[in-house]
């Protein structure tokens, strides 16, 4: 019996994290699911209310920052909250983050113009980073290894349901009430989650050598560097050309700030992003692999709805169903993955999942034109199953290789890399799709202008074929990202993860 097998059995028997009764643990799990629902809903619920928001506040030219500003704030704060939770405990970080999120929600409901609403969405994102990272960390703290797939699959289900229900809920509130209720709805849900956490989550006292120190300089440097580089990625090719002065200036400033962040972190006694996150093979490999996952997820989430409407001729609701089926198979596959990784190990299970995902993504360009709706739907159902088999073993596995004092930082680094991969993928695959469209249509337009023509019912057959070619090219790129994740796990990750067996963690 090797190290990972021994570690899995010992850790499963011992359990980890705060010692709570099953009743209290169930209440805390409910709070975690509510907090996850808040973070997940806020990523999607605003999308269908944009026409009403713009009609009320104006600012059509900058409304995309309602999404970009929130995403940037969540992404760059993840490492900071992860380190803070390892220093001061999960409860104060989760309570503080949820409070900031709810304050941002209230301010969004009171916004008087688009600039104010964007600023308050950033405030929401500053709290949202704590929700995402701390919830995932607490799930590992509270549940022994044998039970972690259950709680992780529950959280995945909450995320999936929120992704499906968010746009519909936003449309209903904006159409039949007022778009401000989208943000006001967060207040009772968040208050319930906070009450459950404060009442039922009791973390054990942990001894520390000396007074805890917070690397505020490092946090500021990481925040500034991440915000600048992600802004360059989000706006490049959209608000301005990639080689324009604003794009080059932001990229150069981000590179300079990255150097500053490295220097500050090397000198810090307790850095926000410690060097061991990248020196340990297991954590580094999982970070890179899940960064590639974020990259490939852009293909279906961003481009499949356009493909379904433009090429297959489906209505928006039906097109949404084609995409949503992978949120049905993903949690089921994740819940069942424990039966596979207990036999094969964490790495080999993830290799199986991402290998199958690469083949599924590569099969998409082979679909006939125009094809039928069941064909991409079946592929998406299979893709969700493959990615559930890939992601959950990596998250459970990497969390099991560290103790309590490093788990928040480790979890945050994984989520940060996945979020960064999604941001990079949106920019990269957007450029690929626009490049293919320009080549097929002789420079007649980009994806946005073509989509508007489709909405107006004025797009000719040649345009529809060009969209099919563009989406096919994006899926080929996504299959390359899956292949990259496969190679990273195969060449960098150890075959057996060094699972900890400390019963006191």
Secondary structure as GFF3:
##gff-version 3
##sequence-region A 1 505
A	DSSP	alpha_helix	3	14	.	.	.	ID=ss1
A	DSSP	alpha_helix	22	44	.	.	.	ID=ss2
A	DSSP	three_ten_helix	47	49	.	.	.	ID=ss3
A	DSSP	alpha_helix	50	57	.	.	.	ID=ss4
A	DSSP	three_ten_helix	60	62	.	.	.	ID=ss5
A	DSSP	alpha_helix	65	88	.	.	.	ID=ss6
A	DSSP	alpha_helix	90	109	.	.	.	ID=ss7
A	DSSP	alpha_helix	114	142	.	.	.	ID=ss8
A	DSSP	alpha_helix	145	176	.	.	.	ID=ss9
A	DSSP	alpha_helix	181	200	.	.	.	ID=ss10
A	DSSP	alpha_helix	216	235	.	.	.	ID=ss11
A	DSSP	alpha_helix	245	267	.	.	.	ID=ss12
A	DSSP	alpha_helix	276	279	.	.	.	ID=ss13
A	DSSP	alpha_helix	281	298	.	.	.	ID=ss14
A	DSSP	pi_helix	299	304	.	.	.	ID=ss15
A	DSSP	alpha_helix	305	310	.	.	.	ID=ss16
A	DSSP	alpha_helix	316	324	.	.	.	ID=ss17
A	DSSP	alpha_helix	326	344	.	.	.	ID=ss18
A	DSSP	alpha_helix	346	364	.	.	.	ID=ss19
A	DSSP	alpha_helix	373	399	.	.	.	ID=ss20
A	DSSP	alpha_helix	404	441	.	.	.	ID=ss21
A	DSSP	alpha_helix	447	455	.	.	.	ID=ss22
A	DSSP	alpha_helix	461	491	.	.	.	ID=ss23
###
